[in-house]
Amino acid sequence: MTAERQGGCLCGAVRYVAADLPDHMHACHCSMCRRITGAMSLSVVVPYAAMQIEGAEHISTYVSSPWAARSFCACCGAGLWYRLTQPDAATADYYLSVGTLDDPNGLPLTREIYVDGRPDGYALAGTHSRLTGAEFEASLQANPEE
């Protein structure tokens, strides 16, 4: 885990302090992440109790699937995070967009998921884990807490 980090949206209406971040990030190439970000999603998981949010009145949330809701700043449109809606959306962890961190350095990429959905025009360097959608979904069945 890393020390707490601060971040926020493009216009500054939403700011947060996140504690207990992992010391790495992951990338998702699923169609929902590609559509919401315009590319891929780079994220870190922050426990519910470790997030302090200022400007919550400026946050809008879109339920993008039966299992996830994505939040963004209603003023500037910056994507902030997504949260799982099952089993308990009220206390779900934050899958925080790395690009919203004031300082995103020091978080190496350790995993890519849905690599079969990755556009052929780019690839991420390194020797990290790369899972297809089917492989990732199978891993969730085997390890539901992932």
Protein Blocks (a to p, Z undefined) as FASTA:
>chain_A
ZZddddddfkomaccddehiafbdcddfbfklmmmnopaccdddddfklpccehklmpcc
ddfbfkbccdddfklopafbdcdfbfblklgccdddfklpmblghiacfbdehklmpcfk
bccedjddcddfklmmmmmmmmmmZZ
